Amino acid sequence: MSEALIIELVREAIFTVCIVALPPLAVSLVVGLAISIFQATTQIQEQSLAFVPKIIAVFLTLAVMAPWTARMMVNYTSRLYNRIPDIFR
């Protein structure tokens, strides 16, 4: 097992995690920004006003993106399993 193979596997794992985590994080950022602007303009400082819409938006994003996320994870796992013979050389 070479160092290059290990580095490649770790790089691919980190890349997959970043790609899968991007949609919910982006939605959370956009919703949080919209809620913050709304709170600043109306001077409403309620904590649940910021939390509840963000959590609902993230859950909806996760539900919508679930097939794509599963496909990405299955593809990564199958590539990892296909490299098992290379690991033990």
N, C-alpha and C positions, 0 to 999 in steps of 0.2 A: 504494500500500500504506500503510494508515494505522497509526498506533501502536496504536490500539485492537485492530485485527485481530492484530497481532503479539503483543500482551499476551494476547489471548484464546487464540491458538494455544499459546503457552508455558504458560499456566495450565492448559489442557486436557492438555498433554503431562505436566506435573508431576503433575497429579491422576491421570492414567492410570498413571504409574509408581508412585505411592504406593499406589493400589488393587491393582495387580498384585503389588507387593512385600509387602503386608500379611500374607497367609496364611503364607508361609514364615517371616517374621520373628516372627509370633505363636507359631507352633509351636516355633520355636527358643527363644523366651523361656520358654514353659511347660515344655518339656523341660529346659532349663538350670536353671530354678528347682527342678524336681523332683529333678534330679540333685544340685544344691547342697544341698538339704535332706537328701537321702539321705547325702551325703558328710559333712555336719555331724553327723548323728545317729550314724553308724557310725565316724566319725573315719578314714575311708579317704580319702587325699589322692592318688589316682592321676589323672594328667592325662588319660590316654586314656579313663578312665571318664566324663569330662565331654564329650569330643570325639566319640567314636564314636556314642553314642545321638543326639546332636544332629544330626550329619551324616546319619545314617540317617533320622531323622524329617523333616529338611528335604528330602532326596531323595524320600521317599515323598510328601510334601506337593506337591512340584513335579510328580511323576508323576500324582497324582490331580487336581491343579488345571490340568494342561496344556491340556485342551480349553477351559476357561473363560479361561485366560490368552491362548490363541491367539485366541479370539473377541474378547476385549477389545482386543487389539492390532490385529486386522483391522478392527474397528469404528473405532478411532481413525485408522488409516491411510486407510480409505475416506472418513471425514469430512475428513481432511486433503487428500486428492486432490480431493474435491468443492469445496474452497475454493481450488484453484489459480486459477480464473478471477478470484476476488476479489482475489488477491494482486497480479495484474498490471494492475489497473485504475488 
